[in-house]
Every structure is written in structure tokens, then in C-alpha cells.
Amino acid sequence: MNRAAIIGNLLRRASLTPPDLLAADVANALHDAGGNHLVLYVVDYEQETLQPVALASELLDERPKGVNIEGTMAGRSFRSQQVLSAETDDGWRVWAPVRERAERIGVLELGFPNVEADIDRDELLALADDLGLLVGHLTHTAGRYTDLIELRRRRRPMNLAAEMQWDLLPPLSFSSPELAIAGLLEPAYFVAGDAFDYSLNGEMLGFAIIDAMGHGVHSTLASTLALGAFRYGRRRALELTVIAEHIDDAVAEHFHGDCFVTGHLASFDVATGELRWVNAGHPPPLLLRGAKVVAELACEPCLPFGLGISIAEIGYCRLQPGDRVLFYSDGAIEARPASGEQFGLDRLVSEVEQYIGAGVLPSETLRRLAARLRQHRGGELEDDATLVFLEWQPGR
């Protein structure tokens, strides 16, 4: 088996065939490696299940069904981001995470006849890992040209506000040698108003998390305007205070005081660990050192964007290697059942410390937190909740 040739052939094939035939392209590559089974799964928006993109008929006997992330081998591969394998009655099964950088997209389930030699198994496991990486990039690219992959992620219809909001967002997760970001939004199919954005340019990360007042399309329009103004200022290398003023002016001009947007604007120097931010009426972020929340990052807040801000302070913190900062919107602590107490900051801190202390990946920590919020609420959240981890890891 020539692993490089198989990967190269898939890359060339996928650049020529229709984007909705990606699973068939992967199946053909797997067939070249002696495989006899394939399912390409993508994670649903609530990150509870893995849904099949399409079947590759020459490798499958029947149409696959979605599988739960909890309690399945495919889900375990997704949670851990590791290649897993197991013996089956008809041979050997392998599960490989499909990812683009740190963005967890789904899982490849691959089947092979019995493989006796350890060296062959090692080579197949390496191939599965390579396929997961390549298919992550191909899935992301194909999604720009077809709705098939996007629709497979949905277990029910989205409202218009959520449709607009998700298209506004960057990838939920990102990693580089010095930096990692992981984010999550709820309620997935009805989110409106909450959003975040980031961009790494050289050694400087520009970051924003915002929460627009209200619900529905009105809130989405406000958050779209705010993030557009943030990107406008960031791409011109303006100071945080100037960017904040641009956002404030844009929201005030278009909504005339009928809407406001809270949020943090931040810049982070990945070379030095220096974090600076402006707080426009948003909950203060939490600093995690090791597996413990050691501080709230306090900064004198100004009025929300759109109400005429006057910045009193630019927050400053110099992170230590391995530190994490958790940004969150008020929906993450105010979630409550119809009759009962709020989820609360103390519970949020306890859950985060428990997962991080157990060595759970930040993106997986946020997935579990979202599930806990829904469980506490007794269903879908009433208000938007956004959670974003920023992790500094120099020299990793």
C-alpha cells in the first residue's frame, strides 16, 4: 500500500468531482487501500450525535444511521480526537477523527478484511489518521459549494436568525503551535444575538465576543453589524479603543438607541502572553491556571455598544504558559428551569474545573458544558449562551 499515492489520488479526485460526492471519493480511496466499508459522519449542531453525510454504495450494504457521541466507538474517537480500532466478525474496523486544525468536524468509520501483520495494521492506522486530516479540509471546502454537508448536520430546521448567525461565525475551534481557541453556542437552532470572532495575524490575535439585546432577526442584525465593525477596525490595525468607538457608532447610527450590544474586544500577543481587552457591559472572563479558576479578569466596564461608550479602563493580564481564559455570555449562568435556580457562576466554575482536571480537551469541555446547561434547563435554552476558551501554550 502506497499511503502517499492514495492521499494524492483522493486530493486530485476531490478537486474535480462534484462536491456532494465527497463520500464516494473517500470510498474510492479506501477501496484502493483494500477497504470494504466506509461511513463519513459529521457532528450535528448540538454535538450530541454523528450524522452520515452519504453512503458509498460499493462499500456499504445498507444506509447507515446516525450514532450517539456518548457510548459509541465513533463518538469516543470524536471526543478524544484519536484513531481507534476493534476486531469485528467480518474483519477490522477503524474510526478516525475528521478535523481541520482543532475544528472537530466528524469521524470516518473504515472497514478492512482481517489484517494479520502488525506492520500492515500500523500502516492502515496511519492511513486512517491521514484520511481524517485530509477529509477535514475537503469537507470544509466542499461545504462552500454544496448544502449537502450542512444539511446533514441538522436534526431539525433552523430559524432565520440562527441561519444568519451561524454563517457569521468563524470555525468553532482553532489551534496553532502557541495558541488554541474553542467555542460553542446554544441554542443551536435558535441562537440569535450571541457571536464571537477571532483572527491570528502574525503574533497578534484579535478576538471579540458579543451579545446583542433581544432575540430573533433583530438581534442577529445587531450582532452582524457589531462584528462587521470589529473586523473593519481589526483589519486596519486600529487600537481597541478606536475599534470600540466604531462599533458603538455603527450600532447607534442604525438602531437609534433601540438596541445595544454587550461584549469584550481583546488583543492577545502570542509571543509574550499579554492580553488586553475592553469590557462593554459583559460578564468578566475567568482565568484558569492548571485545572483551577484562579481569578475573574476584572476591568472597569463601559456602557454597551450603541449607548455612547466612554472607556474608563483597558484590561491587562500577562498569562503564564498553559493558562486558559474562559469568556462567556450571561446565558451560560442564567439558564434555569421553569421553576428553579439559575445554573450560576459557581456551578459553571465547578463543571469547568472538573472536566479540565480530568484532562478533557477544551472543545470537549464546552460540549459537555452545553449538555449540562440543557439538562439543567430541562430542554432548549431560553437565552443564548456562548462559551469560548483561549489557551496559551508556547513551546508545546
C-alpha positions in Angstrom: 0.0 0.0 0.0 1.4 3.4 -1.0 -0.1 5.8 1.5 1.2 8.9 -0.2 -0.3 7.8 -3.6 -3.7 7.1 -2.0 -3.8 10.5 -0.3 -2.6 12.2 -3.5 -5.2 10.5 -5.7 -8.0 11.5 -3.3 -6.9 15.1 -3.3 -6.9 15.2 -7.1 -10.2 13.3 -7.4 -12.0 15.6 -4.9 -10.8 18.7 -6.8 -12.6 17.5 -9.9 -15.7 15.7 -8.9 -18.9 17.4 -7.7 -18.7 18.4 -4.0 -21.7 16.4 -2.9 -19.8 13.2 -4.0 -17.1 13.6 -1.3 -18.1 10.4 0.5 -17.8 8.5 -2.8 -14.4 10.0 -3.4 -13.2 8.8 0.0 -14.7 5.4 -0.6 -12.7 5.0 -3.8 -9.6 6.0 -2.0 -10.4 3.4 0.7 -11.0 0.8 -1.9 -7.5 1.4 -3.3 -6.2 0.5 0.2 -8.2 -2.7 0.4 -11.1 -1.3 2.5 -14.6 -2.8 2.4 -16.7 -0.4 4.5 -17.0 3.4 4.9 -19.2 5.9 6.7 -18.4 9.6 6.7 -20.0 11.2 9.8 -20.4 14.9 10.6 -21.3 16.2 14.0 -24.7 17.7 14.5 -25.1 21.3 15.7 -25.8 20.4 19.3 -22.8 18.0 19.3 -24.9 15.1 20.5 -24.8 12.8 17.5 -22.8 12.0 14.4 -24.8 12.0 11.2 -23.8 10.2 7.9 -23.1 12.5 5.0 -23.8 10.0 2.3 -23.3 6.3 1.6 -20.7 4.9 -0.7 -22.8 2.1 -2.2 -19.9 -0.1 -3.3 -18.6 -0.3 0.3 -21.9 -0.4 2.2 -24.6 -3.0 2.4 -27.2 -0.6 3.9 -27.7 3.1 4.6 -26.0 4.0 7.9 -27.9 5.8 10.7 -26.7 8.5 13.0 -24.9 7.4 16.1 -24.7 9.0 19.6 -21.5 10.6 20.6 -21.9 9.0 24.0 -21.5 5.3 24.2 -20.2 4.5 20.7 -16.7 3.9 19.2 -17.3 6.6 16.7 -18.3 9.0 19.4 -15.3 8.1 21.5 -13.0 8.8 18.6 -14.7 12.2 18.2 -14.4 13.0 21.9 -10.8 12.0 22.3 -9.7 13.0 18.7 -7.8 9.7 18.5 -7.8 6.9 15.9 -9.4 3.8 17.4 -9.8 0.2 16.1 -11.6 -3.0 17.0 -12.0 -6.6 15.7 -15.3 -7.3 14.1 -17.0 -10.5 12.8 -16.1 -9.6 9.2 -12.6 -8.1 9.8 -11.3 -5.0 11.3 -13.0 -1.6 11.9 -11.2 1.7 12.4 -12.6 5.1 13.5 -10.6 8.3 12.7 -11.5 11.8 13.7 -12.2 14.2 10.8 -10.8 17.6 11.7 -9.4 20.8 10.3 -6.7 22.0 12.7 -8.6 21.9 16.0 -12.1 22.1 14.5 -13.9 18.8 15.2 -15.9 18.0 12.1 -16.8 14.4 12.4 -15.5 10.8 12.1 -14.5 8.4 9.4 -15.6 4.8 10.0 -13.4 2.4 7.9 -13.6 -1.3 7.5 -10.9 -3.7 6.4 -10.7 -7.5 5.9 -8.7 -9.4 8.5 -5.2 -7.9 8.7 -2.6 -10.3 10.2 0.7 -8.4 10.1 1.3 -5.7 12.7 3.2 -3.6 10.2 0.1 -3.6 7.9 -2.1 -2.6 10.8 0.2 0.3 11.7 0.2 1.4 8.1 -3.6 1.3 7.9 -3.9 3.2 11.2 -1.6 5.9 9.8 -3.6 6.0 6.6 -6.8 6.4 8.6 -5.3 9.3 10.5 -4.1 11.0 7.3 -7.5 10.5 5.7 -9.2 12.1 8.7 -7.0 15.2 8.3 -7.4 15.4 4.5 -11.2 14.8 4.7 -11.5 17.6 7.3 -10.0 20.0 4.8 -12.1 18.6 1.9 -15.3 18.7 3.9 -14.7 22.3 4.8 -14.0 23.2 1.2 -16.9 21.1 -0.2 -19.3 23.0 2.2 -18.6 26.2 0.3 -20.1 24.7 -2.9 -22.9 22.4 -1.7 -25.6 22.4 1.1 -25.4 18.6 1.5 -22.9 18.6 4.3 -24.6 21.5 6.0 -28.0 19.8 5.9 -26.6 16.5 7.3 -25.5 18.4 10.4 -29.1 19.4 11.1 -31.5 17.2 13.0 -34.3 19.8 12.7 -34.9 23.1 10.9 -33.2 26.3 12.0 -35.0 29.6 12.2 -33.9 32.5 10.1 -31.9 34.3 12.8 -29.8 31.2 13.6 -29.2 30.6 9.8 -27.8 34.1 9.6 -25.8 33.8 12.9 -24.0 30.6 12.1 -22.9 31.9 8.7 -21.4 34.9 10.5 -19.1 32.8 12.8 -15.6 31.6 12.2 -14.7 27.9 12.9 -15.6 27.0 16.4 -12.1 25.8 17.2 -8.6 26.7 16.1 -5.1 25.7 17.0 -1.5 26.8 16.2 1.7 25.9 17.9 1.3 28.6 20.6 -2.5 29.1 20.8 -5.8 27.2 20.9 -9.3 28.5 20.8 -12.5 26.6 21.3 -16.1 28.0 21.3 -19.7 26.9 21.4 -23.1 28.5 21.0 -26.5 27.5 22.3 -29.4 27.0 21.5 -28.0 25.8 18.2 -31.2 26.0 16.1 -32.5 29.3 17.6 -29.4 31.3 18.5 -29.6 35.0 17.8 -27.5 37.8 19.1 -24.6 35.9 20.6 -21.4 35.6 18.5 -17.7 35.6 18.6 -14.8 36.2 16.2 -11.1 35.8 16.0 -8.1 36.2 13.7 -4.5 35.4 14.2 -2.2 37.8 12.2 1.5 37.1 12.9 1.9 37.2 16.6 -1.3 39.1 17.4 -4.7 37.6 17.9 -7.8 39.8 17.6 -10.8 38.5 19.5 -14.4 39.6 20.2 -17.4 38.0 22.0 -20.7 39.9 21.8 -24.3 39.6 23.0 -26.9 41.7 21.2 -30.0 42.7 23.1 -33.2 40.7 22.5 -34.0 37.7 20.3 -34.7 36.9 16.7 -33.5 38.5 13.5 -33.4 42.0 15.1 -30.6 40.7 17.4 -28.8 38.9 14.6 -28.7 42.1 12.6 -27.2 44.0 15.5 -24.6 41.3 16.1 -23.8 41.2 12.4 -23.2 45.0 12.4 -21.1 44.8 15.5 -18.8 42.0 14.2 -18.6 43.7 10.9 -17.4 46.9 12.6 -14.9 44.8 14.7 -13.5 43.2 11.6 -13.3 46.6 9.9 -11.2 48.0 12.7 -9.1 44.9 13.2 -8.1 44.7 9.6 -6.9 48.3 9.7 -4.8 47.5 12.8 -6.7 50.1 14.9 -6.4 50.3 18.7 -9.0 48.5 20.8 -10.5 51.8 22.0 -10.9 53.1 18.4 -12.5 49.8 17.3 -14.9 50.0 20.2 -15.9 53.5 19.2 -16.5 52.3 15.6 -18.8 49.6 16.9 -20.6 52.0 19.2 -21.1 54.5 16.4 -22.4 51.8 13.9 -24.9 50.3 16.3 -26.1 53.8 17.5 -26.5 55.1 13.9 -28.5 52.1 12.6 -30.6 51.3 15.7 -31.1 54.8 17.2 -30.9 53.6 20.8 -33.5 50.8 20.3 -30.8 48.1 20.6 -27.4 47.7 22.3 -24.6 45.1 22.2 -22.5 43.9 25.2 -19.1 42.3 24.6 -15.4 42.1 25.0 -12.9 43.2 22.5 -9.4 41.7 23.1 -5.9 41.6 21.6 -3.5 38.9 22.6 0.2 38.8 21.9 1.1 35.1 21.5 4.8 35.9 21.8 4.6 37.5 25.2 1.3 36.2 26.7 0.0 39.8 27.1 -3.8 40.0 27.0 -5.6 43.4 26.7 -9.3 43.9 26.5 -12.2 46.3 26.6 -15.3 45.3 28.6 -18.6 46.8 27.2 -21.0 45.6 29.9 -20.2 41.9 29.6 -19.5 39.3 32.3 -15.8 39.2 33.3 -13.8 36.3 31.8 -12.3 33.6 34.1 -8.6 32.8 34.3 -7.8 29.1 34.7 -4.3 28.1 35.8 -3.8 24.4 35.9 -7.2 22.9 36.5 -8.4 25.7 38.8 -10.2 29.0 38.2 -7.9 31.4 40.0 -9.4 34.8 39.1 -12.0 36.8 37.4 -10.3 39.2 35.0 -11.7 42.4 36.2 -11.8 45.5 34.1 -13.9 48.6 34.6 -16.8 48.1 32.2 -18.1 50.8 29.9 -21.6 51.1 28.6 -22.7 48.6 25.9 -22.1 49.4 22.3 -24.8 51.6 20.9 -25.4 53.6 24.0 -22.4 56.0 23.8 -19.4 54.3 25.3 -16.8 56.1 27.4 -13.9 53.7 28.0 -12.6 54.0 31.6 -10.0 51.2 31.5 -8.3 48.8 29.2 -7.9 45.5 31.0 -4.4 43.9 31.1 -3.2 40.4 32.1 0.0 38.6 31.4 -0.7 34.9 31.0 1.6 32.1 32.1 2.3 29.2 29.7 -0.7 26.8 29.9 -3.1 29.4 31.1 -6.7 29.4 29.8 -9.2 32.2 29.7 -12.9 31.4 29.5 -15.1 34.0 28.0 -18.9 33.5 28.4 -22.2 35.3 27.9 -24.8 35.7 30.7 -26.9 33.0 29.2 -24.3 30.5 30.3 -25.0 31.3 34.0 -28.6 32.4 33.9 -30.1 29.2 32.3 -32.8 27.9 34.6 -35.8 25.5 34.6 -39.3 26.9 34.6 -39.3 26.9 38.4 -35.8 26.6 39.9 -32.5 28.3 40.4 -30.1 29.6 37.8 -27.2 27.4 36.6 -25.0 30.1 38.2 -21.3 31.0 38.2 -20.3 28.6 40.9 -21.7 25.7 39.1 -20.1 26.8 35.8 -16.7 27.1 37.6 -17.1 23.6 39.2 -18.0 21.9 36.0 -15.1 23.5 34.1 -12.6 22.6 36.8 -13.9 19.0 36.9 -13.5 18.5 33.1 -10.2 20.3 32.7 -8.9 18.4 35.8 -9.8 15.1 34.1 -7.7 16.1 31.1 -10.7 16.7 28.8 -10.0 18.8 25.7 -11.3 22.4 25.9 -13.6 21.7 22.9 -14.9 18.6 24.6 -15.3 20.5 27.9 -17.5 23.0 26.2 -19.6 20.3 24.5 -20.2 18.7 27.9 -21.0 22.1 29.5 -23.6 22.8 26.8 -25.2 19.4 27.5 -25.2 20.2 31.3 -26.9 23.6 30.6 -29.6 21.9 28.5 -30.0 19.3 31.3 -30.3 21.9 34.0 -32.8 23.9 31.9 -34.8 20.8 31.2 -34.6 21.4 27.4 -33.5 24.0 25.0 -32.1 27.2 26.5 -34.3 30.3 26.6 -31.5 32.7 26.2 -28.3 32.5 24.0 -25.2 31.1 25.8 -21.7 31.5 24.3 -18.6 29.9 25.8 -15.1 30.5 24.3 -11.8 29.1 25.6 -8.5 30.9 24.8 -5.4 28.8 25.7 -1.8 29.9 25.6 0.6 27.1 25.1 4.1 28.4 24.0 6.7 25.8 23.3 4.2 23.0 23.1 
